[in-house]
Amino acid sequence: MRIILLGAPGSGKGTVAEGLRSAYGFPKISTGDLLREAVREKTPLGLVAASQMGKGGLVDDATVLALLRERLARPDCREGYVLDGYPRNLSQADSLDALGLAGPEIVFDLQVSDEVVLERLANRRTCPNCEAIYHLVNKPPKKAGVCDVCGAALVQRNDDTPEVIRERLKTYHAKTEPLVARYAAKGDLHRIDGGRAAGDVIRDVRRILETALKGPARAGE
């Protein structure tokens, strides 16, 4: 089973992916995580990505796809996986289709207003050491500015400032939203109100998945 999570930055894709991993064991696959891991471990693809990022550019689609192909070949993806943040445009969706798929594909569009995204991301703080994530309003650290897990000083990501968030939203609306129409036309799309509490969102996603996992009755069952 391939589960694709669509939604603007800050719509809760990562949180939903973690919820599905806990419930079903489906690995959460984020292209951002794959890039950071490859760069950190200095793999051949990681060296290519580091070179491109070092020049201030985006990593090209071919490199991202190669990293994704490697990750999907691992044994833990055989039963299913959750894609968080990929595909981001129609070209990437075409490349994903070309990889093939054994089993159903389900796409969730986590719908959140721009105002909610701004509030969520502008108040987000992350730990540069263990990558724990906090929210100054909804999930503050026990001690201001300090990670509960490892004690490192929390930071605000460069792309979580209001000015950058607005630019990220413009890019999302222009390039990623057309994916919604694509998957809706295929009959794979489920629209989810992502502006609610995380538990409510995950509950609705799981309800839809439970129906898909049961599938049609097979001969002899």
C-alpha positions in Angstrom: 0.0 0.0 0.0 1.3 3.4 -0.9 -0.1 6.3 1.2 0.6 9.8 0.0 0.1 12.8 2.3 -0.5 16.1 0.5 -0.9 19.4 2.2 0.7 22.8 2.7 3.8 23.2 5.0 2.6 22.9 8.5 -0.6 21.0 7.6 0.4 18.1 9.9 1.7 15.6 7.3 4.6 14.5 9.6 2.4 14.1 12.6 -0.1 12.0 10.6 2.7 9.9 9.1 4.1 9.2 12.6 0.6 8.2 13.7 0.3 5.7 10.9 3.7 4.3 11.6 2.7 3.6 15.2 -0.6 2.1 14.2 0.4 -0.1 11.2 4.2 -0.2 11.1 4.3 1.6 7.7 7.6 3.5 7.5 7.4 7.2 7.2 9.4 8.4 4.2 10.3 12.0 3.9 12.5 13.1 1.1 13.9 15.8 3.4 15.0 13.1 5.9 16.4 11.0 3.1 18.5 14.0 1.8 19.8 14.9 5.3 20.7 11.2 6.0 22.5 10.8 2.6 24.4 14.1 3.1 25.4 13.2 6.7 26.6 9.7 5.7 28.3 11.1 2.6 26.8 8.5 0.3 27.4 9.0 -3.5 23.9 10.5 -3.8 24.5 12.5 -0.7 27.6 14.0 -2.1 25.7 15.1 -5.2 22.9 16.6 -3.1 25.4 18.4 -0.8 27.1 19.9 -3.9 23.8 21.3 -5.1 22.7 22.6 -1.8 26.0 24.1 -1.2 25.5 26.3 -4.2 22.2 27.6 -2.8 20.0 25.6 -5.2 17.4 22.9 -4.8 18.3 19.2 -5.2 17.3 18.1 -8.7 14.3 15.7 -9.1 16.5 12.9 -10.5 18.7 12.8 -7.3 15.6 12.9 -5.1 14.0 10.1 -7.1 17.1 8.0 -6.9 17.2 8.3 -3.1 13.5 7.4 -2.9 14.0 4.4 -5.1 16.8 3.1 -2.8 14.6 3.6 0.2 11.6 1.9 -1.2 13.7 -1.2 -2.0 14.3 -1.8 1.7 12.4 -4.8 3.3 10.3 -2.6 5.6 8.5 -1.1 2.7 7.1 -4.4 1.3 3.8 -4.1 3.0 3.3 -0.4 2.6 4.8 3.0 3.3 3.8 6.6 3.9 5.2 9.4 1.7 5.5 12.7 3.5 6.2 15.6 1.2 6.5 13.6 -2.1 5.4 14.2 -4.8 5.5 18.0 -4.7 4.6 18.5 -8.4 3.1 16.8 -11.4 6.5 15.8 -12.8 7.4 14.0 -9.5 4.0 12.3 -9.6 4.8 10.9 -13.0 8.2 9.7 -11.8 6.5 8.0 -8.8 4.0 6.3 -11.0 6.9 5.0 -13.1 8.4 3.2 -10.1 5.4 0.9 -10.1 3.2 -0.2 -7.2 2.0 -3.5 -5.9 -1.2 -2.8 -3.9 -3.6 0.1 -3.5 -2.7 3.8 -3.5 -4.4 6.2 -1.2 -3.9 10.0 -1.1 -4.9 12.3 1.7 -5.1 16.0 1.2 -4.7 17.7 4.6 -6.6 20.9 4.1 -5.5 23.8 6.4 -5.9 27.6 5.9 -2.9 29.8 5.3 -3.6 31.6 8.6 -3.3 28.3 10.5 -0.1 27.4 8.7 1.4 30.7 9.7 0.5 30.3 13.3 1.8 26.7 13.4 5.1 27.2 11.7 6.0 30.6 13.2 5.7 29.1 16.7 7.6 25.9 15.8 11.0 25.2 17.4 13.2 22.3 16.8 16.1 20.6 18.5 19.2 20.6 16.2 20.6 17.6 18.1 17.8 15.0 18.4 15.3 16.7 16.0 12.5 16.8 18.6 9.8 19.3 17.6 8.0 21.8 19.9 5.3 24.5 19.5 5.5 27.6 21.7 1.7 27.5 22.3 0.5 23.9 21.9 3.6 21.9 22.9 6.1 24.1 24.7 9.3 22.7 26.2 9.3 22.3 30.0 12.1 24.9 30.2 11.9 27.7 27.7 14.3 27.3 24.8 15.7 23.9 25.9 14.9 20.5 24.5 13.1 18.2 27.0 14.8 15.1 25.5 18.5 16.0 25.3 18.9 19.5 26.8 20.1 21.2 23.6 19.1 24.8 22.8 16.1 24.9 20.6 16.2 26.9 17.3 13.8 28.3 14.8 14.4 27.0 11.3 15.2 29.6 8.7 12.2 28.6 6.7 9.8 29.0 9.7 9.9 32.8 9.7 6.7 34.5 8.6 8.2 36.0 5.5 9.6 32.7 4.3 6.4 30.8 5.2 4.4 33.1 2.9 6.8 32.4 0.1 6.6 28.6 0.8 2.8 28.9 0.7 2.9 30.6 -2.7 5.1 27.8 -4.1 2.7 25.2 -2.6 -0.4 26.7 -4.1 1.3 27.1 -7.5 3.0 23.7 -7.8 1.5 21.2 -5.4 -2.2 22.0 -5.5 -2.5 20.7 -9.1 -1.7 17.2 -7.6 -5.0 17.3 -5.8 -6.9 17.5 -9.1 -4.7 14.7 -10.5 -5.4 12.3 -7.7 -9.0 13.2 -7.4 -9.4 12.3 -11.1 -7.8 8.9 -10.4 -10.3 8.3 -7.5 -7.5 8.0 -5.0 -8.0 11.2 -3.1 -9.6 11.8 0.3 -9.9 15.4 1.7 -9.3 15.8 5.4 -9.8 18.8 7.6 -6.2 19.3 8.9 -7.1 22.3 11.0 -8.3 20.2 13.9 -6.4 18.5 16.8 -3.9 15.9 15.5 -5.8 13.0 17.2 -9.0 13.8 15.3 -7.2 14.0 12.0 -5.4 10.7 12.5 -8.6 9.1 13.6 -10.3 10.1 10.3 -7.3 9.0 8.2 -7.2 5.6 10.0 -11.0 5.1 9.5 -10.5 5.4 5.7 -7.4 3.2 5.8 -9.2 0.5 7.7 -11.7 0.2 4.9 -9.0 0.1 2.3 -6.9 -2.5 4.1 -9.9 -4.9 4.4 -10.4 -4.6 0.6 -12.7 -6.9 -1.4 -13.1 -10.4 -0.1 -10.7 -12.9 -1.7 -11.7 -16.3 -2.9 -11.8 -18.8 0.0 -12.3 -16.2 2.6 
